[in-house]
Amino acid sequence: MEEEMVSVVGSEENNTEDPVFVAMETEVNGIDCSRNEEIRCFTLEQGEGSNVVFSREGPLVRNDSRLSSGCCCSVKKLESRVIATDSEVGKNEKSGDEKKLSKQDRIELGRLFQGAVSSHDWDDAERLIELADPQTLNDALCMTLDSIWFLNTQQELHGITGLIKNIIANGAYDFTRAALRTSFLASCVSACQSRTMSLADTVTVMAQRLHERLQECNGDEVLKAEAGAKVQKFTEWALKCIGFHSRCQGNKDRVSNSSAVEIQLQLSAFKTFLDLAGNHLTGKDFTEAFDAACFPLTLFSSSFDPGWASGISATAIQGLLGMLVEGGADNVNQCFLEASRFGSTELVRILLQIAQRNSLDVDVDLALGFASHYCKIGTMECLVEEGNAIAFLGPLMRAAERGCMQVVDWFVKRGCRDMELCLALTAATSSSQVDIASFLLPHVPQHVLAALSIEILKAAGERSGGSLDGVAFLLRSDFLGDPAATYAVADSIARSDDEAVAPELRSFLREHWSESAFFDGLTQGREHYMNIVRILKWGGSPICLRDLPGPLRLAIAYLPLYRECIKAGGCLLSQRLRGQLVEAVSRLGGGVLDEVNQGRELLAVLEHHLPPFLVHTSSIA
């Protein structure tokens, strides 16, 4: 999109000779006229190289005698100069069949033409057309076409369409640039009509949004910066153009909302242009114009009120896009996906309507995937409620893998099938997204977990990427709701020789969660107890441990084990820890307690024998 915007702007060399761009540069150069000075800016003959076209302050006054007489005087002077130049060129036999204005004359003619169009002085505009060379005619076509989005009356429509016909009849041929540029401008006009802030603030918002958009795109940073600068320059031009026309209509630094009648006039003028262009506009031109019209709406999307797409402000852009589709634009789905990616909900809504009216296919499910990946919740709601997107599984799983709780929560609340929730739980487990797995686990029915428990653990281990924290979480959480069943599933996978089981998963379960791990824990517990006895009897420490109170001796012996159990958390302890705990409690007089559902009960027995201040400290830790 950014590259196509550059084609609308054109090269830097061409821009320097485009009267419209010269006009916009006036503001950048800091030229600021008062209301009276503005008239002089339009009427007085400027010095060599001047690029003053219009100022920043105050509206144009069409019935001011000074403006009228000054403009006529300038037209006459320019006409005399052009005629003299043509005669001189004719004498020197350098012109051939095509007239060519100097750069200064082209700028001057563009300045006068813009003033004539803005003041609806169709006679002067027609006279200037007769003086224009082909390049200036193309510029005039662009300027005239840009003006249609500010039409207010049937009389203005008649004047503008007549002017467009005359410009084309006199040799204007660059219909592609005119179509792309006016499509871009029309989109900006519709967007600005939805905003309550000033145009100056709009420029700031636009620049920030453009920067954010480029950051979200992949590619070379230098190329992105260059494209961004060119797109921003052209967007700023469009906003300045809007500001100029708004001031001509008496709205200082604000864009007035067009009525339904005015919008129909504007769309009628654009339709006239398309009819006059005829076959000179190809399907590719319509496609690029459609892209150009969609682009600004993605920049302004964050400022739209909900429901903007169905309001009067969006009527013009809806009509424009519809005509471009009728002309041959074939990128509705591409723009639809891009709008979904960037969270341009109101544009998504408009494109859905256009697709439905024109019987076009748009991939709402793929769009839902884009919107969910970038956490565009409002767009997701639009795609489901108005676009009837139903493919939740892919976006839900990817959100679970990334740990995007907001998106996962949204899908769960929208209603997911049991298998979709189970697969999302597996995805979160494999990516060690413990918070997501903890959120999803209660939503998956127990009978589904019981039927697929082995497959869940195997799939999570296969896609773990080196971390098995998610697998450990499921087991500690007693995800089957039955300690015996949970331990049995882990032991089954640990003892399996199935090649589909990831070696890392098998080793992890064998070491910590298998039945053999429990017996290893018992053995370690016995060895630890014997070491403690040896230290008490034959230890050479200056501190006589046998003289310490019993609870302190117990703390020295079993505080590390207690803290490890507390740190592990969850409903179940690993088999290795449970074996060590069973051995410890049996040495404390608690009997041989090896029932699988007594892990936390065993821990409570050990806590009972520890000094309370240690239990409290370790519990907090």
Secondary structure, 3 states (H helix, E strand, C coil): CHHHHHHHHCCHHHHCCCHHHHHHHHHHCCCCCCHHHHHHHHHCCCCCCCCCCCCCCCCCCCCCHHHHHHHHHHHHHHHHHHHHHHHHHHHHCCCCCCCCCCHHHHHHHHHHHHHHHHCCCHHHHHHHHHHCCHHHHHHHHHHHHHHHHHCCCHHHHHHHHHHHHHHHHCCCCCHHHHHHHHHHHHHHHHHHHCCCCCHHHHHHHHHHHHHHHHHHCCCCHHHHHHHHHHHHHHHHHHHHHHHHHHHHCCCCCCCCCCCHHHHHHHHHHHHHHHHHHHHHCCHHHHHHHHHHHHHHHHHHHHHCCCCHHHCHHHHHHHHHHHHHHHHCCCCHHHHHHHHHHCCCHHHHHHHHHHHHHCCCCCCHHHHHHHHHHCCCHHHHHHHHHCCCCCCCHHHHHHHHHHCCHHHHHHHHHHCCCHHHHHHHHHHHHHCCCHHHHHHHHHHCCHHHHHHHHHHHHHHHHHCCCCCCHHHHHHHHCCCCCCHHHHHHHHHHHHHCCCCCCCHHHHHHHHHHCCHHHHHHHHHHHHHHHHHHHHHHHHCCCCCCHHHCCHHHHHHHHHHHHHHHHHHHCCCCCCHHHHHHHHHHHHHCCCCCCCCHHHHHHHHHHHHHHCCHHHHHHHHHC
